[in-house]
Amino acid sequence: MSPSRVLVLNSGSSSVKYQLLDMSDGVRLAAGLVERIGEESARLKHAHLTSGAVREWTGPIADHEAALKALAEELDKDGFGLDSPELVAIGHRVVHGGKTFTEPTVIDEVVLAEIERLIPVAPLHNPANLIGIRTAMALRPDLPQVAVFDTAFHTTMPESAARYAIDVQVADEYRVRRYGFHGTSHAYVSRATAKLLGKAPEDVNVIVLHLGNGASASAVRGGKCVDTSMGLTPLEGLVMGTRSGDIDPAVIFHLARVGGMSIDEIDTLLNKKSGLVGLCGDNDMREIRRRIDEGDAKARLAFDIYIHRLKKYIGAYCAVLGTVDAIAFTAGVGENAAPVREAAVAGLETLGLSVDGALNAVRSDQPRLISPEDARVKVAVVPTDEELEIATQTYALVRQSD
Ligand code: ADP
């Protein structure tokens, strides 16, 4: 049998997540996480998935190179070393591909330079992604390394959705436009939703609600994204765990002029101290629901603001698409929080939307419908799998160029 293993790497500023998959049968062989890179108390957690064995250790990990070497050693102990002939490629999650990268791309020096050129629009993410890629390339220079971009799925948005209504010259000079993120998840979930409906992606219109700690919505017409809620950065759109989502941009001028806050302070406020955590002190939906059950008014208001924004996007994307076949909930909140799903579509019967209480209450890790059988618009819960999508795209690309 030809080699078919793909390692997926997701390098953040202080962490690296990884999964090893066998693409001949889609089986996940190993998965892990290195976190607190750069600290004395860095942590590595590695799971050998076919046996269920888990190894964990804490200690100093100086940088991404050390992190990758450490995870490679763990893989090696399970017989999955990076030098294994079974490994056909490494797929890297890259957050920002700008307008340039519309597809997964085999990484070479030109691609690296372009990812680097995009750093001004993704100052937190692209540098970390680049370090991960460069380190992996140094460890296995002969192996194809593929970049799968979070923005790629959204590059099909028409200009009417992708452009902000600001001076065109300024926008073009500084590449200010709506790029969207979570694209790998939106791509995977919209296709999986079509499959759940027994249809081809080209034949359905789907609204995907990716509700994790970060959250975004997308309108997908016939398999192609036509609008999404995140913009130049992941700050725009829905209320999130710690991000505000949509606000009047003049709030920033006001806080600077009247509040005397610096741009960096406002950046931190809106990205890290807003959203659910800013509203009630908690960003975990489980904790918020627990507090609501105890009669906590702050948690209630935070939940109501979260749902109000979500409803606005559902309504807006019904209008953008004209005809909607299904709405799919995904990610941590979307997959697990039945009260969020129920509240998000409550009162939207005129749009053809409702959930069946009993179906909505079922807990499962499988894609499923939660709308009444005769519903005009299906409501679905579709667990996302970004690693599988990255591995699938990576494998397809390297097989194609074999
Ligand atoms: P991210 O990848 O953006 O970090 P996830 O998709 O893993 O986020 O989602 C994490 C969030 O999912 C948590 O912050 C929490 O609010 C929510 N969540 C996870 N499990 C549950 C659950 N059982 N019930 C309600 N919310 C949940």
Boltz pocket constraint, residues with backbone or C-beta under 6 A from the ligand:
constraints:
  - pocket:
      binder: B
      contacts: [[A, 211], [A, 212], [A, 213], [A, 214], [A, 241], [A, 283], [A, 284], [A, 285], [A, 286], [A, 331], [A, 332], [A, 333], [A, 336], [A, 337]]
      max_distance: 6.0
